[in-house]
Amino acid sequence: MEDMRERLLVLRAELEAVLATGSESSQTVELDQSRVGRLSRMDAMQAQAQAMSQESGRRREQTLRDITAALARIDSGDFGFCRVCEEPISPKRLDFDPTAQMCIDCANKAERSP
């Protein structure tokens, strides 16, 4: 369990560093509105790059929340157990994704349901 905690802490530190340095690229792009109702190709590319950067930042922030939740589960003794069926989560699944909250069966069911 300590190995998993250390792995999660390292991952959290890496993501926090990336978020701190990546915030500049997600700032709002000022578009050139002097053209009559059209964006220049460069403006469109900048807007697309900004949107991609913002989405990457959102995914990193979600991963940070998942890491924080996994660390809390370690502290409470709930880590490694499915939050749905309460059965143990496969060690291979946890090795692949230490933030996993569900066993593979419950995750598959959740993915299929609307």
N, C-alpha and C positions, 0 to 999 in steps of 0.2 A: 504494500500500500504506500509506503514511503517513496518507493521508486516512481509510482504513478503521480504522487503529489509533486515530486521534484520535476517530473516531465511537464506537468501542467503549469507549474510556476515558471519554468523556462519558456514554454510556449507563450504564456501571458506576457512575460517581459519582452519577448521578441515582437509580439503584436503591438504592444504599447509603443515600442520604439518606432515601428513602421507607421503607426497612426500619427505619432508626433512629427515625423518627417514628411509624411504624405499629405498633410493638410493643405499645403500650399497649392498643390495641383488640383484640388477640388474647389478652389475658390471660384466665384462667379466670373464668367468670361463676359467682357463687355463687347457686345456685337456692334458692328458698323451699320447703323441704320440710315446712312446717307444714300444707300442704294434704294431704288424705288421698289419697296415691297419684297425684295429678295435678299437672301443672305449670300455673301460671297462663299465660294467653296471653302476657303480658309476658315471663315467664321463658322461654317457648318462643321468642319472637322474639329475645331476647337470646342464647340458645344458638345460634340459627340465624345471627345476625350474627357471633357469635364463630367459628363453623365457617367461614363465608365468609371472614372476615378471616385465619384461619389458613391456609386453602387459597391465598389470594392471596399470603400470605407465602411459602408453599412454592414457588409458581410463580416468585416474584421471586428466591428463593434459587437455583432451578434455572437461571434466566436468568443470574444472576451466575456460576454454574459454567460455563455455556455461553460466556459472554463471556471468562472466564479461559482456557478451552480455545482459543477463537479467537485470543486474543492470543498464546498459546503456539505455535499453528500459524503465526502471522505470524513470530514469532521463529525458528522452525525452517525456514521456507520452504515449509511444507506448506499454507499458507492458500490457499483457492481451488481445491483439488483434492479430489475425492470420496474419502472414506475406504474406499469399497467397490471401485469400478472404477478409481480413480486418474486419471480423466479430469477436465479442468477443469470447475468449476461455473460455470454461466452468470452473467455479471456482473449481469444483472437479478435473478437469484435472490439473489445476495450483497448487492445493493443493498437488496432487500426484507428479507432476514434475514442480517445479516453473521455470524451464528453457525452458519449452515448447514454441515453436515459432509458432506452427500451431494448429488449431482446430482439433478435432478428425477426421472429415470428410476429410480435406485436408491432414492430416498425413496418413490416410488410402490410399488415392489416390496416394500419393507420394511413399508409400511403394510398391504399386502394379505396378507402372510404371517402365520400365527398365532403 
